[in-house]
Amino acid sequence: PKTAGGIFATDGSIYFSPFGHNQIQSVRAANGGVSATPTPTSTMGSWSQPIVGRDGRLYFLPLSTTGRIMVRRPNTVQNLVSFLTTPAGQSYNTGILAPDGKIYAFPLNNTNSVGRILVIDTNVEASEVPPVSFVGPTIDAGWGAMAMSADGLIYGLP
């Protein structure tokens, strides 16, 4: 299956985002073992490259899905996958975990009226649901890339 990017997680595995299918692919770095975790929905979707939050969970931002953030908890036998809700139709190319423990993501396009910067606060306990909010004015154009400078400022490129 196709993927949209991967990341090394706290359990020693590399996780890859589903792109046009409903399974999170992973490779165990120590032995090369490959596995797949089905998402709890039969809906095919695409998510951007995962981000590891301060809480150790993996956050997959919606790239071309129904505006839901997919969350995967590594180090769990049950392969727990859940969803956080964002406005339907909003998509994000990537996000950045900032020094304050929050993930910031700029909207990929402005096809709906929300077009604001997504914020996920990962400064939570494993049993808590991370809060999702939006900051800033509505952005008139989509953003394709993000980078953080040494002083912690985040820059977006259209």
Order of alpha helices (4+ residues) and beta strands (2+ residues): beta-beta-beta-beta-beta-beta-beta-beta-beta-beta-beta-beta-beta-beta-beta
